[in-house]
Amino acid sequence: MSGFGLDHLPYGVFSYLGDAPRVGVRFGDAVLDLAAATGRPELATSSLNAFLALGPEVWSETRAQARRLLEDGTQTIPLADVVLHLPVEVADYVDFYASEHHATNVGRIFRPDGDALLPNWKHLPVGYHGRAGTVVPSGTPVVRPSGQRNGGTFGASTRLDIEAELGFVVGVGSRLGTPVPYDSFADHVFGIVGLNDWSARDIQAWEYVPLGPFLGKSFATSISHWVTPLEALDVAWVDLPGQDPEPLAYLGPGATRGLDIEVEIEVGGEVVSRPSYRDMYWSPAQMLAHLTVNGASLRTGDLYGSGTISGPAEDQRGSLLEIGWGDESAFLSDGDEVVLRYSAPGTGGGRITLGEVVGRIEPARE
């Protein structure tokens, strides 16, 4: 598997020797100071947002310019010498539930005598609106949350879980009242990040009826430092399995495409699962179309998650709830470190690494 070469060049925000944060691209184990090298004022800022708002034409021009600079030998900064920051100022955060395998597994765990999938699941991408202010960069410790659990008792969560997901970063916004068509996905979405939707299952189970996830999810969501632009994923697109029943027209039936992205989940130094994003049911474009079909607007910096990535096999489950099939001992302990690693096909053959999402569990605070 190759590293961060010229066919990848993900974007991030870094600081060096105490200087102000600015935008750079990763190349191998180094960072190109894109703000200094290009002179673009939109890159001399503490988030990618100003650059993202410029749109696809500028994104493509800047990526080509970064490649030329690196090919010409422009000096880079060792990755070990920089401090990495949250790459995007998150405007809104929405999380979906787009894996049929994950939704079916969860349904079988919690409704063993009923239907695994609820009646609406194959008609629309189910999701919830999350909390943008608690999206944190990889490496940020995650404090075990406290809250109400079954029966209205209060205490620290004892069923702390992960959800290995893919996140989509919106660059270009949209007008209020104007839905974004499924075939306009690339006009609005800049790229992807690795995403861990930390979940307190006991808090979630008590609160989610009738309105859905709230405090069981909102305490932390971790994303990778590096945002891979869609342009670096041209060869990673694959056709998703057919959808039955056929979705409504605004969801682009028959035009569903996903990404051949592999995820490796490591807990406490042990790899516990390897799900693939190509096994998802709902596509990224369908999720964006559904998010906006009621006229909700997009803003630069919006982030939406795919929901847990799970596959058909036992070693392809994307949450500890599924891996342990509800076993209490499967959930996270204080001190556990979780690492999610992502890879995709590269333009030159083989696979490229897309970065990782790391988080260590700290004890609940009183």
URPE-V483636 format. One record per helix or strand. SS is the DSSP state (helix for helix, strand for strand). FROM is the first residue (numbers start at 0). TO is the last residue. Records with the same first field share a line. If there is no record, write none. Layout:
SS=FROM-TO  FROM-TO
This chain:
strand=1-1  10-15  21-26  29-32  76-77  81-84  92-95  126-128  134-136  141-142  145-147  153-155  159-160  163-169  188-195  198-199  220-222  226-228  236-238  256-258  260-266  269-272  275-275  302-304  336-344  350-361
helix=33-37  40-42  48-51  55-70  78-80  99-109  131-133  149-151  181-187  200-206  229-235  248-250  276-278  283-291  313-315  319-322  327-329
